[in-house]
Amino acid sequence: MEILETLYREVIGFLGIEQAWEILTSGNYGALRTYDGIVAMVRPIIPLLILLEFILGMIYKKPQTKVYKVNFLIYIFNRVIGRFIAIAMVVLIIGVFEKYAILHTEPTWYWFIYGYIVWEFGHFIYHYLGHKVRLFWCLHST
């Protein structure tokens, strides 16, 4: 059942309909007068149009549906494999470099804030270098 829950969250996340569905089911239409409410209703349009184009392509047997199938399967493959690789690399790097740590910490709230800031700064540097170094651009553009 956990697999079905994960699949459900992936579909909802891809379509971006969670916030719009929450607004519609709660009856809180006053939220549509805010910027976040408008974004929640507009965000699902592009993914739904992509799905509509894919379904119509399947119905009318257009040759472009082969391209859509390949792109869709690549998207799913990247999401699944990327998640496992990311988790495995974090565990591996922690295991390798933990003995060289300058600061040894306990899992307290303020160290989580520090860790988050360091993580975001590292991601910022990676992103910045992705725009400046050609080799990193190959990794950034995917």
C-alpha positions as CSV (number, residue, x, y, z in Angstrom):
1,M,0.0,0.0,0.0
2,E,2.9,2.3,0.6
3,I,3.8,2.0,-3.1
4,L,0.3,3.1,-4.1
5,E,0.5,6.1,-1.7
6,T,3.9,7.1,-3.2
7,L,2.4,6.7,-6.7
8,Y,-0.6,8.8,-5.7
9,R,1.6,11.6,-4.3
10,E,3.8,11.6,-7.4
11,V,0.8,12.0,-9.7
12,I,-0.7,14.7,-7.5
13,G,2.7,16.4,-7.4
14,F,3.2,16.2,-11.1
15,L,-0.3,17.6,-11.8
16,G,0.0,20.2,-9.1
17,I,-3.6,19.9,-8.1
18,E,-3.3,19.5,-4.4
19,Q,-3.8,23.2,-3.5
20,A,-6.5,23.7,-6.0
21,W,-8.4,20.6,-4.8
22,E,-8.1,21.8,-1.2
23,I,-9.6,25.2,-2.2
24,L,-12.5,23.5,-4.1
25,T,-13.3,20.9,-1.5
26,S,-13.2,23.3,1.4
27,G,-15.4,25.9,-0.3
28,N,-13.0,28.6,0.6
29,Y,-13.4,30.6,-2.7
30,G,-12.1,33.7,-1.0
31,A,-8.6,32.3,-1.4
32,L,-9.0,32.8,-5.1
33,R,-8.7,36.6,-4.5
34,T,-5.1,36.1,-3.3
35,Y,-2.0,35.5,-5.3
36,D,-1.5,32.0,-3.9
37,G,-5.1,31.1,-4.7
38,I,-4.6,32.2,-8.3
39,V,-1.3,30.3,-8.6
40,A,-3.0,27.2,-7.1
41,M,-5.7,27.3,-9.8
42,V,-3.4,28.1,-12.8
43,R,-0.5,25.7,-11.9
44,P,-2.3,22.5,-13.0
45,I,-3.2,23.8,-16.5
46,I,0.1,22.9,-18.2
47,P,0.4,19.3,-16.9
48,L,-3.3,18.7,-17.7
49,L,-2.7,20.0,-21.2
50,I,0.3,17.7,-21.6
51,L,-1.9,14.8,-20.5
52,L,-4.7,15.8,-22.8
53,E,-2.3,16.1,-25.8
54,F,-0.9,12.7,-24.9
55,I,-4.3,11.0,-24.7
56,L,-5.5,12.7,-27.9
57,G,-2.3,11.5,-29.6
58,M,-3.0,8.0,-28.5
59,I,-6.6,8.2,-29.8
60,Y,-5.8,9.6,-33.2
61,K,-2.6,7.4,-33.6
62,K,-0.3,10.3,-34.2
63,P,3.3,9.4,-34.7
64,Q,4.4,11.9,-32.0
65,T,3.0,9.6,-29.3
66,K,6.2,7.6,-29.5
67,V,8.1,10.7,-28.4
68,Y,5.7,11.3,-25.6
69,K,6.0,7.7,-24.4
70,V,9.8,7.9,-24.3
71,N,9.8,11.2,-22.5
72,F,7.2,10.0,-20.0
73,L,9.2,6.8,-19.3
74,I,12.4,8.8,-18.9
75,Y,10.7,11.1,-16.5
76,I,9.5,8.2,-14.3
77,F,12.9,6.5,-14.5
78,N,14.7,9.6,-13.5
79,R,12.4,10.2,-10.6
80,V,12.7,6.7,-9.2
81,I,16.4,6.2,-9.8
82,G,17.3,9.8,-8.8
83,R,15.7,9.4,-5.5
84,F,17.6,6.2,-4.7
85,I,20.9,7.6,-5.9
86,A,20.5,10.8,-3.9
87,I,19.7,8.9,-0.7
88,A,22.6,6.5,-1.3
89,M,25.1,9.2,-2.0
90,V,24.2,11.2,1.1
91,V,24.6,8.1,3.3
92,L,27.9,7.2,1.5
93,I,29.3,10.7,1.9
94,I,28.3,10.9,5.6
95,G,29.9,7.5,6.2
96,V,33.2,8.5,4.4
97,F,33.7,12.0,5.7
98,E,32.2,11.7,9.3
99,K,35.6,10.8,10.7
100,Y,37.1,14.1,9.3
101,A,34.4,16.3,10.8
102,I,35.7,19.4,12.6
103,L,32.5,19.7,14.7
104,H,30.8,16.6,16.1
105,T,27.2,17.4,16.9
106,E,24.1,15.9,18.5
107,P,20.7,16.0,16.7
108,T,19.4,19.2,18.3
109,W,17.2,21.8,16.7
110,Y,19.9,24.4,16.2
111,W,22.2,22.0,14.4
112,F,19.4,21.2,12.0
113,I,19.1,24.9,11.2
114,Y,22.9,25.1,10.7
115,G,22.8,22.0,8.5
116,Y,20.0,23.4,6.4
117,I,21.9,26.7,5.9
118,V,25.0,24.8,4.9
119,W,23.0,22.6,2.6
120,E,21.3,25.5,0.9
121,F,24.6,27.4,0.5
122,G,26.2,24.3,-1.1
123,H,23.3,24.1,-3.5
124,F,23.6,27.8,-4.3
125,I,27.3,27.3,-5.1
126,Y,26.5,24.3,-7.3
127,H,23.8,26.2,-9.1
128,Y,26.0,29.3,-9.6
129,L,28.9,27.1,-10.9
130,G,26.3,25.4,-13.2
131,H,25.9,28.7,-15.0
132,K,29.6,29.6,-15.1
133,V,31.5,26.3,-15.7
134,R,30.6,24.4,-18.9
135,L,31.1,21.0,-17.4
136,F,28.7,21.8,-14.5
137,W,26.2,23.3,-17.0
138,C,25.8,19.8,-18.4
139,L,24.7,18.6,-15.0
140,H,22.6,21.7,-14.3
141,S,20.6,21.8,-17.6
142,T,19.1,18.3,-17.1
